[in-house]
Amino acid sequence: GTTFNWDQARSIKAGMTEEEVIEKIGKPYTVTAQGQRQVWVYSHANASGVANSISFVMKNGRVFEAPRVPYIFKVD
């Protein structure tokens, strides 16, 4: 997969160019076409089996939809 962290994912906003996304979070693990849009998927599992996955919808070379990535706080 493509290793990323949630802070990187939060930095991706609608309107950013493909180049800006790649600069911030790297190349996507996979790209699928949906009509005139592309879905860029970032997915990675670590050695303990914890998987992270997020996707961005691209259109005309820019982020069309970026999901809201909530902050998760651990409580000890």
N, C-alpha and C positions, 0 to 999 in steps of 0.2 A: 504494500500500500504506500501511501504518501504520508509521511510523518508530519503532523502539524500540532499546534496547541490552540487552546480555545481563545487566548488573547489574540493570536494571529487571525483566527476566524472572525472575531468581533471587529477587527479593523477593516474588513471588506464591506463596502457600502455600495448601494445602487449608483450607477453612473461611472464607476471606476472602469478603466480599460483592462483588457486581457493582460497586457504587459504589467500593469500595476498589481493585479491579482497574483501573477506569477512571481513578481518581485517580493511580495509580502508573504505568500504562503506556499509558493512552489508550483510545479506543474501538477495538474489533477491526476488522480489514479486512473480515472476513466472519463470519457466524454460520450454522451449520447445525444442524438438529434431528436428534437420534437418540433416538427415543422420548421419554422424559421428560427427557432431557438435551440440552444444547446444547454445541456445540463452537465456542469462540471462537478464531478464527485471526488471528494477527498475522503479516504478511508484508511485506517491503520489499526492493527491489533498489536499489542505488546506481548512480550514473552509470557506474561501471566494470563493472557487471554482477554484483557480489557480492550474493547474496540471503541474507536472514535470514528464518527462519520458525519460529514456535512456536505451539502451540495449548494451550488449557486446556479441560477438561470442566467444565461448569457444571450444577448441579442445585439446584432450589429456591432460586435466587437467590444461590448460593454456589459457590465453587470446589470441585469434587468431586475432580478429579485435576489435579495440576500436575506437569509433568515435571521431573526433576532436570536442572538445567542445569550442566554441568561447567565448571570454570575452565580456560581454554586459555592456556597460556603460550607465548610465542614465544621461540625460542632463536636467537640471532644467530650 
